[in-house]
Amino acid sequence: MLVLGAGEDRLIPADAVRRCALWHGTEAEFLPEMGHLMMLEPGWAGLAARLEGWLRRLG
């Protein structure tokens, strides 16, 4: 399970992201300069690359 949080998210608190990750038996990763709508933020390409790498490792 991959749980990503946005470091600048004003809607979902970091603690909620961490608890979600714990529920799924993993650790949350945070993208520090991202806001709530990560796929629309200026750094979206880095997020997409992170997701692609994770998916490729799944096989």
PyMOL CGO cylinders between C-alpha atoms (Angstrom):
from pymol import cmd
from pymol.cgo import CYLINDER

trace = [
    CYLINDER, 0.00, 0.00, 0.00, 1.28, 3.45, -0.88, 0.3, 1, 1, 1, 1, 1, 1,
    CYLINDER, 1.28, 3.45, -0.88, -0.04, 6.30, 1.26, 0.3, 1, 1, 1, 1, 1, 1,
    CYLINDER, -0.04, 6.30, 1.26, 0.99, 9.76, 0.12, 0.3, 1, 1, 1, 1, 1, 1,
    CYLINDER, 0.99, 9.76, 0.12, 0.19, 13.01, 1.86, 0.3, 1, 1, 1, 1, 1, 1,
    CYLINDER, 0.19, 13.01, 1.86, 0.61, 16.61, 0.83, 0.3, 1, 1, 1, 1, 1, 1,
    CYLINDER, 0.61, 16.61, 0.83, 2.80, 18.68, 3.12, 0.3, 1, 1, 1, 1, 1, 1,
    CYLINDER, 2.80, 18.68, 3.12, 0.76, 21.82, 2.47, 0.3, 1, 1, 1, 1, 1, 1,
    CYLINDER, 0.76, 21.82, 2.47, -2.68, 20.16, 2.58, 0.3, 1, 1, 1, 1, 1, 1,
    CYLINDER, -2.68, 20.16, 2.58, -5.15, 22.43, 4.38, 0.3, 1, 1, 1, 1, 1, 1,
    CYLINDER, -5.15, 22.43, 4.38, -8.01, 19.91, 4.27, 0.3, 1, 1, 1, 1, 1, 1,
    CYLINDER, -8.01, 19.91, 4.27, -6.48, 16.61, 5.43, 0.3, 1, 1, 1, 1, 1, 1,
    CYLINDER, -6.48, 16.61, 5.43, -4.22, 16.86, 8.51, 0.3, 1, 1, 1, 1, 1, 1,
    CYLINDER, -4.22, 16.86, 8.51, -0.89, 15.03, 8.46, 0.3, 1, 1, 1, 1, 1, 1,
    CYLINDER, -0.89, 15.03, 8.46, -1.98, 13.00, 11.48, 0.3, 1, 1, 1, 1, 1, 1,
    CYLINDER, -1.98, 13.00, 11.48, -4.94, 11.61, 9.52, 0.3, 1, 1, 1, 1, 1, 1,
    CYLINDER, -4.94, 11.61, 9.52, -2.60, 10.55, 6.70, 0.3, 1, 1, 1, 1, 1, 1,
    CYLINDER, -2.60, 10.55, 6.70, -0.27, 8.85, 9.20, 0.3, 1, 1, 1, 1, 1, 1,
    CYLINDER, -0.27, 8.85, 9.20, -3.19, 7.01, 10.84, 0.3, 1, 1, 1, 1, 1, 1,
    CYLINDER, -3.19, 7.01, 10.84, -4.41, 5.86, 7.42, 0.3, 1, 1, 1, 1, 1, 1,
    CYLINDER, -4.41, 5.86, 7.42, -0.95, 4.47, 6.67, 0.3, 1, 1, 1, 1, 1, 1,
    CYLINDER, -0.95, 4.47, 6.67, -0.79, 2.69, 10.04, 0.3, 1, 1, 1, 1, 1, 1,
    CYLINDER, -0.79, 2.69, 10.04, -4.19, 1.15, 9.37, 0.3, 1, 1, 1, 1, 1, 1,
    CYLINDER, -4.19, 1.15, 9.37, -2.79, -0.30, 6.15, 0.3, 1, 1, 1, 1, 1, 1,
    CYLINDER, -2.79, -0.30, 6.15, 0.46, -1.46, 7.75, 0.3, 1, 1, 1, 1, 1, 1,
    CYLINDER, 0.46, -1.46, 7.75, 2.78, 1.03, 6.09, 0.3, 1, 1, 1, 1, 1, 1,
    CYLINDER, 2.78, 1.03, 6.09, 4.29, 4.47, 6.64, 0.3, 1, 1, 1, 1, 1, 1,
    CYLINDER, 4.29, 4.47, 6.64, 2.98, 7.64, 5.08, 0.3, 1, 1, 1, 1, 1, 1,
    CYLINDER, 2.98, 7.64, 5.08, 5.15, 9.60, 2.69, 0.3, 1, 1, 1, 1, 1, 1,
    CYLINDER, 5.15, 9.60, 2.69, 4.70, 13.35, 2.40, 0.3, 1, 1, 1, 1, 1, 1,
    CYLINDER, 4.70, 13.35, 2.40, 5.39, 15.56, -0.57, 0.3, 1, 1, 1, 1, 1, 1,
    CYLINDER, 5.39, 15.56, -0.57, 6.37, 18.78, 1.23, 0.3, 1, 1, 1, 1, 1, 1,
    CYLINDER, 6.37, 18.78, 1.23, 5.51, 21.44, -1.36, 0.3, 1, 1, 1, 1, 1, 1,
    CYLINDER, 5.51, 21.44, -1.36, 2.22, 19.91, -2.50, 0.3, 1, 1, 1, 1, 1, 1,
    CYLINDER, 2.22, 19.91, -2.50, -1.29, 21.07, -1.62, 0.3, 1, 1, 1, 1, 1, 1,
    CYLINDER, -1.29, 21.07, -1.62, -4.50, 19.06, -1.37, 0.3, 1, 1, 1, 1, 1, 1,
    CYLINDER, -4.50, 19.06, -1.37, -4.95, 18.64, -5.14, 0.3, 1, 1, 1, 1, 1, 1,
    CYLINDER, -4.95, 18.64, -5.14, -1.55, 17.06, -5.74, 0.3, 1, 1, 1, 1, 1, 1,
    CYLINDER, -1.55, 17.06, -5.74, -2.30, 16.08, -9.33, 0.3, 1, 1, 1, 1, 1, 1,
    CYLINDER, -2.30, 16.08, -9.33, -2.94, 19.74, -10.17, 0.3, 1, 1, 1, 1, 1, 1,
    CYLINDER, -2.94, 19.74, -10.17, 0.03, 21.25, -8.32, 0.3, 1, 1, 1, 1, 1, 1,
    CYLINDER, 0.03, 21.25, -8.32, 3.13, 22.60, -10.10, 0.3, 1, 1, 1, 1, 1, 1,
    CYLINDER, 3.13, 22.60, -10.10, 5.18, 19.56, -8.94, 0.3, 1, 1, 1, 1, 1, 1,
    CYLINDER, 5.18, 19.56, -8.94, 2.72, 16.99, -10.31, 0.3, 1, 1, 1, 1, 1, 1,
    CYLINDER, 2.72, 16.99, -10.31, 5.33, 15.39, -12.57, 0.3, 1, 1, 1, 1, 1, 1,
    CYLINDER, 5.33, 15.39, -12.57, 7.41, 14.38, -9.54, 0.3, 1, 1, 1, 1, 1, 1,
    CYLINDER, 7.41, 14.38, -9.54, 4.33, 12.83, -7.97, 0.3, 1, 1, 1, 1, 1, 1,
    CYLINDER, 4.33, 12.83, -7.97, 3.56, 10.95, -11.18, 0.3, 1, 1, 1, 1, 1, 1,
    CYLINDER, 3.56, 10.95, -11.18, 7.13, 9.63, -11.33, 0.3, 1, 1, 1, 1, 1, 1,
    CYLINDER, 7.13, 9.63, -11.33, 6.88, 8.49, -7.68, 0.3, 1, 1, 1, 1, 1, 1,
    CYLINDER, 6.88, 8.49, -7.68, 3.66, 6.61, -8.43, 0.3, 1, 1, 1, 1, 1, 1,
    CYLINDER, 3.66, 6.61, -8.43, 5.06, 5.09, -11.61, 0.3, 1, 1, 1, 1, 1, 1,
    CYLINDER, 5.06, 5.09, -11.61, 8.14, 3.82, -9.76, 0.3, 1, 1, 1, 1, 1, 1,
    CYLINDER, 8.14, 3.82, -9.76, 5.99, 2.28, -7.05, 0.3, 1, 1, 1, 1, 1, 1,
    CYLINDER, 5.99, 2.28, -7.05, 3.75, 0.59, -9.61, 0.3, 1, 1, 1, 1, 1, 1,
    CYLINDER, 3.75, 0.59, -9.61, 6.72, -0.80, -11.56, 0.3, 1, 1, 1, 1, 1, 1,
    CYLINDER, 6.72, -0.80, -11.56, 8.15, -2.34, -8.38, 0.3, 1, 1, 1, 1, 1, 1,
    CYLINDER, 8.15, -2.34, -8.38, 4.85, -4.19, -7.90, 0.3, 1, 1, 1, 1, 1, 1,
    CYLINDER, 4.85, -4.19, -7.90, 5.58, -6.01, -11.13, 0.3, 1, 1, 1, 1, 1, 1,
]
cmd.load_cgo(trace, "trace")
